[in-house]
């Protein structure tokens, strides 16, 4: 079954079954399609994370084109927020684990 994750710059992430994804028409966005079976393996979850992160980077680069100064910091925050929102929307333990490893998340003790 196809799933879609739309990464929109307004930090709104929509996931829907194939054909039902939407985003604001005037907001930069990217759609990441995937199969549920893709995240059934660690390698598949890694690949999906890379695709989500790349989509967030493209969307945020359109909004914050500067590569230094405040614009760069805003761009990095945007990428992290969109990636975080997309991972939460997919709601898969393997993908969440990859995200936490890549982002350096340390669970509270």
C-alpha positions, 0 to 999 in steps of 0.5 A, spaced: 500 500 500 502 506 497 503 512 503 505 519 502 508 524 506 508 531 504 513 536 507 510 543 507 514 549 509 509 551 513 511 545 518 505 541 516 506 534 514 500 530 511 500 523 510 495 519 506 493 513 502 495 514 495 491 519 491 489 523 498 495 527 500 495 535 499 498 541 501 497 548 501 498 550 493 502 556 495 507 553 500 513 550 498 512 542 499 515 535 497 512 529 497 515 522 499 512 516 497 513 509 500 511 502 501 509 500 508 514 494 507 519 499 505 520 501 513 520 493 515 527 493 515 533 497 518 536 498 511 529 500 508 528 505 514 535 508 513 533 509 506 526 513 507 529 517 512 534 519 507 529 521 502 525 525 507 531 529 510 533 530 502 525 533 501 526 537 507 532 540 505 529 542 498 523 545 501 527 549 506 532 551 501 527 554 497 525 558 503 532 560 506 537 560 500 542 563 504 548 558 506 551 563 512 548 567 518 541 567 520 538 565 514 542 558 514 540 557 522 533 558 520 534 553 514 537 548 519 531 549 524 526 548 518 530 542 516 530 539 523 522 541 524 520 538 517 524 532 518 521 531 525 514 532 523 515 527 517 518 522 521 512 523 527 507 522 521 510 516 518 509 513 526 514 507 525 519 505 530 524 503 525 524 510 522 524 513 529 530 509 531 534 512 525 531 519 526 534 519 533 540 516 531 542 521 526 539 527 530 543 525 536 537 524 540 538 521 547 532 519 551 531 522 558 534 517 563 
